[in-house]
Every structure is written in structure tokens, then in C-alpha cells.
Amino acid sequence: MKVAIAGAGNVGRSIAQELVDNGHQVMLIEKEPARLLPSRVPAAEWVLADACEVSSLQQANLSECDVVVAATGDDKVNLVVSLLAKTEFAVPRVVARVNRAENEWLFTEQWGIDVSVSKPRMMAALVEEAVTVGDLVRIMTFRQGAANLVEITLPPSAPYVGHPVREVPLPRDSALVAILRGKRVLVPSQDDPLEAGDELVFVCTGDVEDDVRAVILGSDSVERTRSRTS
């Protein structure tokens, strides 16, 4: 993926480094020369520009990006960047940082925002969730860590592709709550067949995440994931 991040402060750099480490192409856009520190994330492309200016975004070829992350410390800037990314450059996915809780109600689709979050690691996970196939992505934690919202995009090799939901032996303390298929959101019934490319959204406890991964992606998927991250 090609990801543009507006704002090269601590949050922006943190997101950039994590995405670079995971093999994505990252461009950091920063208007303050003092924050233009390429040595902090040397694998990223650094651009000195105002992300609220259409001409600057045109020069940065924002329309070629798969994802834009508005990660500045100013909510007004993040809203403007998000709106421009979606309406002027048709960026498929826009993720925006919310700095002040009282502004959270503004961060909606009306401002071009697909997802609004505040923690850098969560933002990076949501960016990757758009295209990650064949792995489990933790999106959100509920109830003080008792349960997680996780997503798995099915590769063609997944063992239950073509099988109805009722045949999937999910572990205890896990539930399939939605199937995202193209632009459709399906509430899964027992007779719905799974298709390659489906995004399966589960709620489960942290203790059974590996079990869910093993069922959906195959028994060797947990070891493959661990070997990639070790």
C-alpha cells in the first residue's frame, strides 16, 4: 500500500515506522521545517508542504495513495486534510486522529473520514485492515480488555471458503458478527457461504484469538504469524 501521513510529530512518525516495518510505502507530509527529520524514519518519503493546501497535495500525488492518515495535533487540520483527501483526490480510505474528545462528533463520513481513532497502533492496524489478507488484525478492545474486535480477510486457500457458516467450528468465547463482501455488510446466517476476499469480523476474547485464526486460516497459520514477527 501507499500511505500518506499528514503530520510528522511523534504520532505521525510512530504510525509511519510501524507501517514501513510491515512493508508499506509511506509518505510523511509536514509543514514545519523543524519537524522534517528524515533520519527518524529513513525508509519513508518526506515532503515539506502544507497538507491543507490543494496544490501541495497535488504535487505530492495524493490521488495515487491507497490511504491517507490525518495525524496532526490539530483537529481542525485533520478535518480539512480528511475532507480534501476524500473529495478532491478520491482516496479510498481516510483515517483521522482525534485529539480532543469534545470534537469526536465531527469526525464522520461528512468530513470524508472512514475511521477516527486516537492511538497510533490502532490507527496503523486500521490502515492495514483495508488490504491485509490471510492474517488476523485486532481492530479494537472492549470491556477493559476482556474482548476484542478482530478481522480476517479470507485468502482463496482458507479451509472454509465455499462452506456455509454453520460448518465453521468457532471456539467458545468467539462470534462472527459481520461479513464484509465488496460494498455489502452481511449479518451472517448459518446458511451463508464464505467466499475468498470476504472480510470476517469477530468479537472474541484475547485467549481464543489464536484458536479463531487457526480455524479460519488453517492450523499452521498461528506458527506462520509468529515466525514473521519473531
NUTILO-684062 format. One record per atom (N, C-alpha, C): x, y, z; residue number from 0; atom name; residue in one letter. Coordinates in Angstrom, 3 decimals. Layout:
<torgus>
X_Y_Z_NUM_CA_A
...
</torgus>
This chain:
<torgus>
0.827_-1.196_0.000_0_N_M
0.000_0.000_0.000_0_CA_M
0.863_1.248_0.000_0_C_M
0.353_2.304_-0.599_1_N_K
0.970_3.617_-0.493_1_CA_K
0.131_4.440_0.482_1_C_K
0.767_4.912_1.549_2_N_V
0.074_5.612_2.623_2_CA_V
0.686_6.988_2.790_2_C_V
-0.142_8.028_2.791_3_N_A
0.306_9.389_3.083_3_CA_A
-0.124_9.747_4.499_3_C_A
0.794_10.290_5.267_4_N_I
0.519_10.691_6.643_4_CA_I
0.755_12.188_6.763_4_C_I
-0.278_12.917_7.143_5_N_A
-0.151_14.358_7.367_5_CA_A
0.198_14.585_8.829_5_C_A
1.365_15.167_9.058_6_N_G
1.819_15.400_10.417_6_CA_G
2.963_14.475_10.775_6_C_G
4.160_15.041_10.985_7_N_A
5.343_14.227_11.282_7_CA_A
5.805_14.411_12.722_7_C_A
4.853_14.636_13.618_8_N_G
5.170_14.663_15.039_8_CA_G
5.363_13.249_15.561_8_C_G
5.312_13.086_16.865_9_N_N
5.534_11.768_17.459_9_CA_N
4.524_10.741_16.971_9_C_N
3.261_11.156_16.866_10_N_V
2.229_10.227_16.427_10_CA_V
2.434_9.838_14.965_10_C_V
2.626_10.825_14.101_11_N_G
2.816_10.536_12.695_11_CA_G
4.017_9.655_12.439_11_C_G
5.120_9.929_13.109_12_N_R
6.323_9.114_12.933_12_CA_R
6.123_7.704_13.452_12_C_R
5.397_7.584_14.554_13_N_S
5.136_6.255_15.107_13_CA_S
4.334_5.407_14.136_13_C_S
3.290_5.987_13.558_14_N_I
2.486_5.262_12.570_14_CA_I
3.338_4.915_11.362_14_C_I
4.119_5.894_10.891_15_N_A
4.950_5.677_9.703_15_CA_A
5.930_4.537_9.917_15_C_A
6.590_4.515_11.067_16_N_Q
7.580_3.469_11.314_16_CA_Q
6.942_2.089_11.345_16_C_Q
5.784_2.002_11.984_17_N_E
5.123_0.699_12.059_17_CA_E
4.695_0.214_10.676_17_C_E
4.183_1.117_9.846_18_N_L
3.756_0.724_8.512_18_CA_L
4.949_0.388_7.622_18_C_L
6.035_1.144_7.738_19_N_V
7.254_0.820_6.990_19_CA_V
7.769_-0.550_7.387_19_C_V
7.770_-0.828_8.679_20_N_D
8.244_-2.132_9.162_20_CA_D
7.404_-3.273_8.597_20_C_D
6.145_-2.979_8.291_21_N_N
5.256_-4.008_7.742_21_CA_N
5.245_-4.012_6.212_21_C_N
6.178_-3.262_5.606_22_N_G
6.374_-3.361_4.169_22_CA_G
5.586_-2.407_3.309_22_C_G
4.996_-1.375_3.904_23_N_H
4.208_-0.430_3.124_23_CA_H
5.049_0.780_2.700_23_C_H
4.611_1.436_1.641_24_N_Q
5.262_2.649_1.143_24_CA_Q
4.614_3.853_1.823_24_C_Q
5.418_4.645_2.509_25_N_V
4.875_5.713_3.353_25_CA_V
5.457_7.062_2.944_25_C_V
4.574_8.068_2.892_26_N_M
4.983_9.444_2.645_26_CA_M
4.515_10.300_3.819_26_C_M
5.445_11.010_4.454_27_N_L
5.134_11.906_5.562_27_CA_L
5.092_13.343_5.048_27_C_L
3.980_14.031_5.299_28_N_I
3.808_15.425_4.867_28_CA_I
3.822_16.305_6.107_28_C_I
4.747_17.274_6.152_29_N_E
4.909_18.135_7.318_29_CA_E
5.210_19.555_6.844_29_C_E
4.517_20.536_7.436_30_N_K
4.718_21.932_7.012_30_CA_K
5.751_22.672_7.846_30_C_K
6.110_22.140_9.020_31_N_E
7.084_22.797_9.883_31_CA_E
8.481_22.250_9.594_31_C_E
9.397_23.079_9.103_32_N_P
10.749_22.593_8.789_32_CA_P
11.438_21.920_9.975_32_C_P
11.150_22.392_11.186_33_N_A
11.814_21.828_12.363_33_CA_A
11.409_20.377_12.610_33_C_A
10.272_19.990_12.083_34_N_R
9.804_18.613_12.265_34_CA_R
10.163_17.715_11.091_34_C_R
10.813_18.265_10.102_35_N_L
11.211_17.469_8.949_35_CA_L
12.513_16.754_9.296_35_C_L
12.383_15.549_9.811_36_N_L
13.518_14.794_10.341_36_CA_L
13.593_13.415_9.671_36_C_L
14.043_13.368_8.429_37_N_P
14.072_12.099_7.690_37_CA_P
14.849_10.989_8.391_37_C_P
15.826_11.354_9.212_38_N_S
16.614_10.326_9.888_38_CA_S
15.791_9.531_10.892_38_C_S
14.640_10.085_11.331_39_N_R
13.791_9.381_12.307_39_CA_R
13.078_8.186_11.656_39_C_R
12.656_8.347_10.396_40_N_V
12.044_7.242_9.646_40_CA_V
12.661_7.271_8.244_40_C_V
13.879_6.789_8.123_41_N_P
14.616_6.965_6.862_41_CA_P
14.003_6.259_5.664_41_C_P
13.209_5.227_5.903_42_N_A
12.617_4.489_4.781_42_CA_A
11.394_5.186_4.199_42_C_A
10.895_6.211_4.877_43_N_A
9.722_6.940_4.390_43_CA_A
10.145_8.080_3.470_43_C_A
9.215_8.504_2.614_44_N_E
9.415_9.707_1.815_44_CA_E
8.937_10.902_2.637_44_C_E
9.740_11.960_2.697_45_N_W
9.404_13.141_3.489_45_CA_W
9.124_14.311_2.555_45_C_W
8.017_15.014_2.816_46_N_V
7.610_16.129_1.974_46_CA_V
7.351_17.343_2.860_46_C_V
8.030_18.457_2.563_47_N_L
7.788_19.712_3.276_47_CA_L
6.667_20.444_2.549_47_C_L
5.474_20.441_3.145_48_N_A
4.309_21.036_2.484_48_CA_A
3.195_21.196_3.489_48_C_A
2.229_22.042_3.141_49_N_D
1.030_22.246_3.950_49_CA_D
-0.054_21.311_3.422_49_C_D
-0.427_20.309_4.223_50_N_A
-1.398_19.305_3.780_50_CA_A
-2.807_19.867_3.656_50_C_A
-3.014_21.115_4.066_51_N_C
-4.328_21.747_3.893_51_CA_C
-4.421_22.507_2.576_51_C_C
-3.350_22.516_1.795_52_N_E
-3.331_23.215_0.515_52_CA_E
-3.503_22.210_-0.615_52_C_E
-4.513_22.425_-1.456_53_N_V
-4.771_21.504_-2.562_53_CA_V
-3.561_21.388_-3.478_53_C_V
-2.910_22.516_-3.766_54_N_S
-1.756_22.490_-4.664_54_CA_S
-0.624_21.633_-4.104_54_C_S
-0.428_21.684_-2.790_55_N_S
0.612_20.868_-2.164_55_CA_S
0.288_19.384_-2.289_55_C_S
-0.972_19.054_-2.100_56_N_L
-1.380_17.658_-2.197_56_CA_L
-1.307_17.162_-3.634_56_C_L
-1.564_18.042_-4.579_57_N_Q
-1.410_17.666_-5.981_57_CA_Q
0.038_17.359_-6.299_57_C_Q
0.944_18.197_-5.828_58_N_Q
2.366_17.964_-6.062_58_CA_Q
2.846_16.681_-5.396_58_C_Q
2.212_16.318_-4.294_59_N_A
2.576_15.083_-3.597_59_CA_A
1.900_13.862_-4.207_59_C_A
1.091_14.055_-5.277_60_N_N
0.380_12.950_-5.951_60_CA_N
-0.488_12.160_-4.972_60_C_N
-1.274_12.893_-4.204_61_N_L
-2.101_12.233_-3.197_61_CA_L
-3.110_11.272_-3.817_61_C_L
-3.531_11.540_-5.033_62_N_S
-4.524_10.671_-5.677_62_CA_S
-3.994_9.265_-5.910_62_C_S
-2.679_9.080_-5.842_63_N_E
-2.087_7.761_-6.027_63_CA_E
-2.047_6.951_-4.733_63_C_E
-2.449_7.556_-3.636_64_N_C
-2.370_6.879_-2.335_64_CA_C
-3.588_5.988_-2.112_64_C_C
-3.360_4.878_-1.446_65_N_D
-4.443_3.976_-1.049_65_CA_D
-5.103_4.439_0.245_65_C_D
-4.306_5.074_1.101_66_N_V
-4.783_5.508_2.414_66_CA_V
-4.153_6.847_2.755_66_C_V
-4.936_7.720_3.375_67_N_V
-4.409_8.952_3.956_67_CA_V
-4.697_8.924_5.451_67_C_V
-3.686_9.265_6.234_68_N_V
-3.827_9.344_7.685_68_CA_V
-3.620_10.797_8.089_68_C_V
-4.640_11.415_8.666_69_N_A
-4.530_12.779_9.194_69_CA_A
-4.123_12.662_10.652_69_C_A
-2.844_12.911_10.931_70_N_A
-2.286_12.586_12.252_70_CA_A
-1.684_13.785_12.955_70_C_A
-2.108_14.994_12.601_71_N_T
-1.544_16.173_13.256_71_CA_T
-2.147_16.338_14.650_71_C_T
-1.588_17.274_15.412_72_N_G
-2.108_17.554_16.745_72_CA_G
-3.221_18.572_16.760_72_C_G
-3.707_18.970_15.586_73_N_D
-4.756_19.983_15.457_73_CA_D
-5.972_19.348_14.788_73_C_D
-7.071_19.255_15.507_74_N_D
-8.265_18.611_14.956_74_CA_D
-8.795_19.340_13.726_74_C_D
-8.678_20.650_13.698_75_N_K
-9.160_21.404_12.532_75_CA_K
-8.368_21.010_11.288_75_C_K
-7.076_20.885_11.436_76_N_V
-6.229_20.468_10.313_76_CA_V
-6.595_19.059_9.867_76_C_V
-6.795_18.169_10.811_77_N_N
-7.119_16.780_10.457_77_CA_N
-8.442_16.694_9.708_77_C_N
-9.401_17.506_10.077_78_N_L
-10.679_17.523_9.372_78_CA_L
-10.509_18.025_7.937_78_C_L
-9.749_19.093_7.767_79_N_V
-9.551_19.649_6.423_79_CA_V
-8.789_18.660_5.545_79_C_V
-7.733_18.077_6.076_80_N_V
-6.949_17.098_5.312_80_CA_V
-7.832_15.922_4.884_80_C_V
-8.656_15.437_5.802_81_N_S
-9.535_14.310_5.504_81_CA_S
-10.529_14.648_4.401_81_C_S
-11.138_15.826_4.507_82_N_L
-12.119_16.233_3.510_82_CA_L
-11.480_16.384_2.133_82_C_L
-10.307_17.001_2.076_83_N_L
-9.623_17.157_0.796_83_CA_L
-9.226_15.803_0.220_83_C_L
-8.715_14.914_1.063_84_N_A
-8.279_13.603_0.584_84_CA_A
-9.427_12.843_-0.066_84_C_A
-10.591_12.914_0.554_85_N_K
-11.731_12.142_0.047_85_CA_K
-12.398_12.827_-1.137_85_C_K
-12.652_14.136_-1.042_86_N_T
-13.461_14.809_-2.066_86_CA_T
-12.645_15.275_-3.258_86_C_T
-11.410_15.721_-3.037_87_N_E
-10.602_16.249_-4.135_87_CA_E
-9.716_15.190_-4.777_87_C_E
-9.324_14.176_-4.003_88_N_F
-8.364_13.198_-4.521_88_CA_F
-8.888_11.764_-4.505_88_C_F
-10.124_11.578_-4.056_89_N_A
-10.795_10.261_-4.102_89_CA_A
-9.955_9.150_-3.470_89_C_A
-9.310_9.456_-2.345_90_N_V
-8.531_8.438_-1.640_90_CA_V
-9.497_7.412_-1.046_90_C_V
-9.272_6.122_-1.281_91_N_P
-10.245_5.106_-0.853_91_CA_P
-10.474_5.033_0.654_91_C_P
-9.412_5.271_1.439_92_N_R
-9.556_5.100_2.891_92_CA_R
-8.870_6.257_3.600_92_C_R
-9.622_6.901_4.483_93_N_V
-9.098_8.043_5.237_93_CA_V
-9.237_7.736_6.730_93_C_V
-8.119_7.809_7.437_94_N_V
-8.081_7.560_8.878_94_CA_V
-7.641_8.856_9.548_94_C_V
-8.386_9.295_10.561_95_N_A
-8.094_10.590_11.176_95_CA_A
-7.893_10.460_12.680_95_C_A
-6.928_11.205_13.173_96_N_R
-6.639_11.272_14.609_96_CA_R
-7.548_12.302_15.264_96_C_R
-8.149_11.923_16.379_97_N_V
-8.939_12.848_17.197_97_CA_V
-8.099_13.228_18.406_97_C_V
-7.853_14.516_18.571_98_N_N
-7.027_14.980_19.686_98_CA_N
-7.850_15.347_20.918_98_C_N
-9.018_15.934_20.688_99_N_R
-9.860_16.393_21.794_99_CA_R
-11.199_15.662_21.748_99_C_R
-11.564_15.047_22.854_100_N_A
-12.762_14.214_22.894_100_CA_A
-14.018_14.977_22.496_100_C_A
-14.070_16.264_22.815_101_N_E
-15.277_17.028_22.510_101_CA_E
-15.459_17.259_21.006_101_C_E
-14.415_16.983_20.215_102_N_N
-14.525_17.143_18.762_102_CA_N
-14.862_15.846_18.040_102_C_N
-14.984_14.765_18.778_103_N_E
-15.141_13.461_18.146_103_CA_E
-16.382_13.384_17.254_103_C_E
-17.428_14.097_17.611_104_N_W
-18.672_14.035_16.845_104_CA_W
-18.497_14.576_15.430_104_C_W
-17.475_15.379_15.201_105_N_L
-17.240_15.944_13.876_105_CA_L
-16.594_14.947_12.916_105_C_L
-15.918_13.962_13.455_106_N_F
-15.101_13.059_12.636_106_CA_F
-15.974_11.958_12.031_106_C_F
-16.704_12.317_10.993_107_N_T
-17.659_11.415_10.357_107_CA_T
-17.431_11.383_8.846_107_C_T
-18.272_10.598_8.156_108_N_E
-18.180_10.497_6.703_108_CA_E
-18.437_11.845_6.026_108_C_E
-19.171_12.724_6.675_109_N_Q
-19.417_14.041_6.092_109_CA_Q
-18.125_14.828_5.899_109_C_Q
-17.119_14.518_6.692_110_N_W
-15.802_15.140_6.540_110_CA_W
-14.837_14.221_5.794_110_C_W
-15.365_13.185_5.165_111_N_G
-14.529_12.293_4.370_111_CA_G
-13.793_11.245_5.169_111_C_G
-14.161_11.065_6.429_112_N_I
-13.413_10.184_7.327_112_CA_I
-14.069_8.807_7.386_112_C_I
-13.280_7.788_7.090_113_N_D
-13.778_6.418_7.196_113_CA_D
-13.662_5.895_8.620_113_C_D
-12.554_6.227_9.282_114_N_V
-12.329_5.762_10.650_114_CA_V
-11.636_6.875_11.427_114_C_V
-12.126_7.161_12.638_115_N_S
-11.461_8.122_13.511_115_CA_S
-10.989_7.407_14.774_115_C_S
-9.723_7.602_15.094_116_N_V
-9.114_6.927_16.246_116_CA_V
-8.086_7.853_16.879_116_C_V
-7.510_7.389_17.985_117_N_S
-6.571_8.255_18.671_117_CA_S
-5.231_7.605_18.967_117_C_S
-5.164_6.290_19.037_118_N_K
-3.903_5.653_19.391_118_CA_K
-3.132_5.269_18.136_118_C_K
-1.832_5.559_18.075_119_N_P
-1.056_5.255_16.878_119_CA_P
-1.119_3.793_16.453_119_C_P
-0.994_2.877_17.379_120_N_R
-1.001_1.460_16.990_120_CA_R
-2.351_1.061_16.408_120_C_R
-3.442_1.582_16.987_121_N_M
-4.762_1.275_16.460_121_CA_M
-4.926_1.869_15.062_121_C_M
-4.402_3.067_14.854_122_N_M
-4.504_3.691_13.539_122_CA_M
-3.779_2.860_12.493_122_C_M
-2.590_2.381_12.825_123_N_A
-1.839_1.568_11.877_123_CA_A
-2.578_0.276_11.562_123_C_A
-3.192_-0.337_12.584_124_N_A
-3.951_-1.564_12.354_124_CA_A
-5.134_-1.317_11.438_124_C_A
-5.820_-0.200_11.620_125_N_L
-6.971_0.103_10.782_125_CA_L
-6.571_0.398_9.351_125_C_L
-5.406_0.999_9.170_126_N_V
-4.913_1.222_7.815_126_CA_V
-4.653_-0.109_7.138_126_C_V
-3.957_-0.995_7.827_127_N_E
-3.597_-2.272_7.230_127_CA_E
-4.812_-3.167_7.015_127_C_E
-5.817_-3.015_7.841_128_N_E
-7.011_-3.850_7.738_128_CA_E
-7.659_-3.759_6.368_128_C_E
-7.445_-2.646_5.662_129_N_A
-8.065_-2.471_4.353_129_CA_A
-7.591_-3.499_3.348_129_C_A
-6.351_-3.984_3.475_130_N_V
-5.810_-4.874_2.451_130_CA_V
-5.160_-6.128_3.011_130_C_V
-5.087_-6.281_4.315_131_N_T
-4.422_-7.439_4.877_131_CA_T
-5.231_-8.701_4.599_131_C_T
-4.626_-9.654_3.893_132_N_V
-5.290_-10.902_3.557_132_CA_V
-4.515_-12.043_4.205_132_C_V
-5.232_-12.962_4.812_133_N_G
-4.585_-14.135_5.361_133_CA_G
-3.962_-13.934_6.722_133_C_G
-4.437_-12.984_7.502_134_N_D
-3.955_-12.821_8.863_134_CA_D
-5.053_-12.181_9.700_134_C_D
-4.902_-12.271_11.004_135_N_L
-5.861_-11.683_11.929_135_CA_L
-5.381_-10.294_12.324_135_C_L
-6.270_-9.308_12.237_136_N_V
-5.960_-7.928_12.607_136_CA_V
-6.864_-7.529_13.765_136_C_V
-6.257_-7.134_14.885_137_N_R
-7.042_-6.671_16.029_137_CA_R
-7.364_-5.202_15.817_137_C_R
-8.658_-4.888_15.801_138_N_I
-9.101_-3.531_15.500_138_CA_I
-9.400_-2.727_16.759_138_C_I
-10.014_-3.362_17.733_139_N_M
-10.472_-2.598_18.900_139_CA_M
-10.608_-3.539_20.094_139_C_M
-10.457_-2.965_21.290_140_N_T
-10.612_-3.725_22.531_140_CA_T
-11.795_-3.177_23.304_140_C_T
-12.624_-4.107_23.807_141_N_F
-13.812_-3.728_24.573_141_CA_F
-13.668_-4.150_26.029_141_C_F
-14.509_-3.572_26.861_142_N_R
-14.678_-4.015_28.249_142_CA_R
-13.335_-4.164_28.971_142_C_R
-12.518_-3.116_28.892_143_N_Q
-11.247_-3.074_29.596_143_CA_Q
-10.379_-4.286_29.288_143_C_Q
-10.395_-4.680_28.018_144_N_G
-9.522_-5.759_27.574_144_CA_G
-10.126_-7.136_27.613_144_C_G
-11.389_-7.264_28.045_145_N_A
-11.997_-8.592_28.149_145_CA_A
-12.324_-9.188_26.794_145_C_A
-12.569_-8.354_25.777_146_N_A
-12.915_-8.852_24.447_146_CA_A
-12.331_-7.918_23.391_146_C_A
-12.083_-8.488_22.217_147_N_N
-11.502_-7.726_21.120_147_CA_N
-12.365_-7.845_19.873_147_C_N
-12.329_-6.806_19.052_148_N_L
-12.910_-6.851_17.711_148_CA_L
-11.767_-7.136_16.756_148_C_L
-11.862_-8.248_16.022_149_N_V
-10.783_-8.650_15.122_149_CA_V
-11.340_-8.920_13.736_149_C_V
-10.448_-8.848_12.754_150_N_E
-10.860_-9.016_11.356_150_CA_E
-9.909_-9.969_10.662_150_C_E
-10.459_-10.829_9.819_151_N_I
-9.662_-11.714_8.974_151_CA_I
-10.213_-11.639_7.557_151_C_I
-9.341_-11.324_6.594_152_N_T
-9.742_-11.348_5.190_152_CA_T
-9.357_-12.701_4.609_152_C_T
-10.328_-13.402_4.036_153_N_L
-10.110_-14.775_3.613_153_CA_L
-9.305_-14.860_2.319_153_C_L
-8.175_-15.568_2.333_154_N_P
-7.490_-15.881_1.084_154_CA_P
-8.180_-17.069_0.404_154_C_P
-7.950_-17.282_-0.880_155_N_P
-8.592_-18.424_-1.562_155_CA_P
-8.260_-19.772_-0.933_155_C_P
-7.109_-19.845_-0.244_156_N_S
-6.681_-21.123_0.336_156_CA_S
-7.293_-21.416_1.694_156_C_S
-8.092_-20.502_2.246_157_N_A
-8.676_-20.721_3.573_157_CA_A
-9.543_-21.973_3.562_157_C_A
-9.476_-22.780_4.623_158_N_P
-10.132_-24.098_4.600_158_CA_P
-11.650_-24.070_4.472_158_C_P
-12.306_-22.988_4.873_159_N_Y
-13.768_-22.982_4.835_159_CA_Y
-14.338_-22.087_3.733_159_C_Y
-13.506_-21.676_2.782_160_N_V
-14.033_-20.970_1.610_160_CA_V
-14.963_-21.902_0.854_160_C_V
-16.169_-21.414_0.552_161_N_G
-17.167_-22.235_-0.119_161_CA_G
-18.065_-23.017_0.815_161_C_G
-17.773_-22.972_2.110_162_N_H
-18.581_-23.686_3.104_162_CA_H
-19.555_-22.717_3.772_162_C_H
-20.706_-23.209_4.214_163_N_P
-21.632_-22.339_4.955_163_CA_P
-21.107_-22.051_6.352_163_C_P
-21.595_-20.965_6.929_164_N_V
-21.142_-20.546_8.256_164_CA_V
-21.342_-21.642_9.294_164_C_V
-22.413_-22.416_9.156_165_N_R
-22.709_-23.430_10.173_165_CA_R
-21.620_-24.496_10.287_165_C_R
-20.805_-24.666_9.248_166_N_E
-19.762_-25.692_9.270_166_CA_E
-18.457_-25.196_9.884_166_C_E
-18.389_-23.914_10.242_167_N_V
-17.154_-23.353_10.802_167_CA_V
-17.151_-23.581_12.311_167_C_V
-16.221_-24.402_12.828_168_N_P
-16.230_-24.747_14.263_168_CA_P
-15.509_-23.698_15.106_168_C_P
-16.167_-22.564_15.302_169_N_L
-15.545_-21.493_16.077_169_CA_L
-15.384_-21.905_17.545_169_C_L
-14.313_-21.466_18.193_170_N_P
-14.123_-21.798_19.602_170_CA_P
-15.098_-21.043_20.497_170_C_P
-15.203_-21.501_21.717_171_N_R
-16.015_-20.823_22.717_171_CA_R
-15.475_-19.407_22.932_171_C_R
-16.349_-18.499_23.303_172_N_D
-15.994_-17.097_23.555_172_CA_D
-15.582_-16.368_22.283_172_C_D
-16.163_-16.764_21.158_173_N_S
-15.942_-16.053_19.897_173_CA_S
-17.240_-16.062_19.104_173_C_S
-17.448_-15.013_18.308_174_N_A
-18.663_-14.917_17.499_174_CA_A
-18.357_-14.169_16.210_174_C_A
-18.856_-14.697_15.095_175_N_L
-18.779_-13.995_13.820_175_CA_L
-19.949_-13.011_13.776_175_C_L
-19.632_-11.715_13.713_176_N_V
-20.686_-10.704_13.821_176_CA_V
-21.009_-10.017_12.496_176_C_V
-20.106_-10.104_11.524_177_N_A
-20.382_-9.454_10.238_177_CA_A
-19.485_-10.041_9.160_177_C_A
-19.990_-10.014_7.937_178_N_I
-19.207_-10.359_6.758_178_CA_I
-19.238_-9.154_5.832_178_C_I
-18.066_-8.613_5.515_179_N_L
-17.972_-7.503_4.576_179_CA_L
-17.593_-8.088_3.221_179_C_L
-18.489_-7.938_2.272_180_N_R
-18.283_-8.520_0.933_180_CA_R
-18.447_-7.412_-0.090_180_C_R
-17.312_-6.931_-0.617_181_N_G
-17.380_-5.781_-1.506_181_CA_G
-17.896_-4.585_-0.727_181_C_G
-18.967_-3.971_-1.221_182_N_K
-19.560_-2.817_-0.538_182_CA_K
-20.728_-3.223_0.356_182_C_K
-20.964_-4.536_0.473_183_N_R
-22.091_-5.011_1.280_183_CA_R
-21.642_-5.404_2.673_183_C_R
-22.522_-5.173_3.642_184_N_V
-22.317_-5.635_5.006_184_CA_V
-23.393_-6.675_5.295_184_C_V
-22.972_-7.913_5.524_185_N_L
-23.909_-9.016_5.735_185_CA_L
-23.928_-9.416_7.201_185_C_L
-25.121_-9.579_7.736_186_N_V
-25.277_-10.200_9.042_186_CA_V
-25.312_-11.699_8.796_186_C_V
-24.293_-12.431_9.231_187_N_P
-24.161_-13.828_8.812_187_CA_P
-25.272_-14.718_9.354_187_C_P
-25.827_-15.531_8.455_188_N_S
-26.751_-16.585_8.862_188_CA_S
-26.031_-17.924_8.731_188_C_S
-26.615_-18.952_9.296_189_N_Q
-25.963_-20.258_9.292_189_CA_Q
-25.778_-20.813_7.879_189_C_Q
-26.607_-20.368_6.937_190_N_D
-26.535_-20.912_5.577_190_CA_D
-25.672_-20.089_4.624_190_C_D
-25.179_-18.927_5.072_191_N_D
-24.363_-18.078_4.188_191_CA_D
-23.026_-18.758_3.894_191_C_D
-22.652_-18.909_2.619_192_N_P
-21.341_-19.469_2.297_192_CA_P
-20.257_-18.400_2.402_192_C_P
-19.067_-18.809_2.789_193_N_L
-17.933_-17.906_2.838_193_CA_L
-17.255_-17.869_1.476_193_C_L
-16.775_-16.686_1.086_194_N_E
-16.127_-16.510_-0.206_194_CA_E
-14.737_-15.933_-0.021_194_C_E
-13.829_-16.278_-0.929_195_N_A
-12.489_-15.688_-0.913_195_CA_A
-12.614_-14.170_-1.035_195_C_A
-11.875_-13.457_-0.218_196_N_G
-11.949_-11.996_-0.204_196_CA_G
-12.909_-11.447_0.822_196_C_G
-13.744_-12.289_1.412_197_N_D
-14.634_-11.825_2.481_197_CA_D
-13.808_-11.302_3.654_197_C_D
-14.264_-10.208_4.249_198_N_E
-13.689_-9.720_5.500_198_CA_E
-14.610_-10.187_6.623_198_C_E
-14.109_-11.075_7.438_199_N_L
-14.891_-11.623_8.545_199_CA_L
-14.549_-10.837_9.811_199_C_L
-15.575_-10.342_10.479_200_N_V
-15.390_-9.554_11.695_200_CA_V
-15.899_-10.365_12.881_200_C_V
-15.027_-10.567_13.870_201_N_F
-15.350_-11.372_15.035_201_CA_F
-15.235_-10.533_16.308_201_C_F
-16.011_-10.915_17.308_202_N_V
-15.765_-10.485_18.675_202_CA_V
-15.317_-11.721_19.437_202_C_V
-14.183_-11.624_20.117_203_N_C
-13.676_-12.775_20.853_203_CA_C
-12.791_-12.313_22.000_203_C_C
-12.543_-13.183_22.935_204_N_T
-11.597_-12.871_23.998_204_CA_T
-10.179_-13.032_23.455_204_C_T
-9.241_-12.344_24.105_205_N_G
-7.854_-12.450_23.667_205_CA_G
-7.319_-13.862_23.758_205_C_G
-7.849_-14.650_24.692_206_N_D
-7.353_-16.011_24.894_206_CA_D
-7.627_-16.929_23.702_206_C_D
-8.653_-16.613_22.915_207_N_V
-9.008_-17.523_21.824_207_CA_V
-8.688_-16.946_20.445_207_C_V
-7.977_-15.818_20.391_208_N_E
-7.641_-15.246_19.087_208_CA_E
-6.856_-16.233_18.217_208_C_E
-5.862_-16.889_18.814_209_N_D
-5.087_-17.860_18.046_209_CA_D
-5.954_-19.022_17.575_209_C_D
-6.942_-19.416_18.401_210_N_D
-7.838_-20.506_18.006_210_CA_D
-8.710_-20.088_16.834_210_C_D
-9.205_-18.840_16.857_211_N_V
-10.001_-18.337_15.740_211_CA_V
-9.152_-18.302_14.476_211_C_V
-7.926_-17.803_14.586_212_N_R
-7.023_-17.756_13.434_212_CA_R
-6.786_-19.160_12.871_212_C_R
-6.563_-20.131_13.749_213_N_A
-6.284_-21.492_13.307_213_CA_A
-7.472_-22.102_12.575_213_C_A
-8.692_-21.831_13.070_214_N_V
-9.885_-22.377_12.424_214_CA_V
-10.094_-21.733_11.054_214_C_V
-10.005_-20.426_10.986_215_N_I
-10.350_-19.705_9.757_215_CA_I
-9.256_-19.813_8.699_215_C_I
-7.989_-19.804_9.131_216_N_L
-6.882_-19.765_8.167_216_CA_L
-6.086_-21.058_8.079_216_C_L
-6.374_-22.012_8.948_217_N_G
-5.636_-23.272_8.924_217_CA_G
-4.777_-23.430_10.160_217_C_G
-4.514_-24.662_10.529_218_N_S
-3.835_-24.944_11.790_218_CA_S
-2.405_-24.426_11.835_218_C_S
-1.772_-24.217_10.670_219_N_D
-0.390_-23.746_10.670_219_CA_D
-0.288_-22.230_10.627_219_C_D
-1.423_-21.518_10.613_220_N_S
-1.395_-20.066_10.447_220_CA_S
-0.804_-19.360_11.658_220_C_S
-1.029_-19.879_12.852_221_N_V
-0.503_-19.251_14.060_221_CA_V
1.017_-19.280_14.042_221_C_V
1.591_-20.421_13.671_222_N_E
3.046_-20.535_13.635_222_CA_E
3.632_-19.654_12.543_222_C_E
2.937_-19.520_11.395_223_N_R
3.415_-18.651_10.330_223_CA_R
3.466_-17.203_10.797_223_C_R
2.421_-16.793_11.516_224_N_T
2.363_-15.426_12.007_224_CA_T
3.481_-15.164_13.000_224_C_T
3.710_-16.077_13.894_225_N_R
4.770_-15.911_14.898_225_CA_R
6.150_-15.851_14.246_225_C_R
6.367_-16.656_13.208_226_N_S
7.674_-16.668_12.549_226_CA_S
7.934_-15.347_11.812_226_C_S
6.873_-14.687_11.321_227_N_R
7.032_-13.400_10.628_227_CA_R
7.378_-12.300_11.603_227_C_R
6.862_-12.394_12.826_228_N_T
7.040_-11.299_13.789_228_CA_T
8.213_-11.532_14.736_228_C_T
8.818_-12.704_14.651_229_N_S
9.941_-13.004_15.557_229_CA_S
11.251_-12.481_14.995_229_C_S
</torgus>
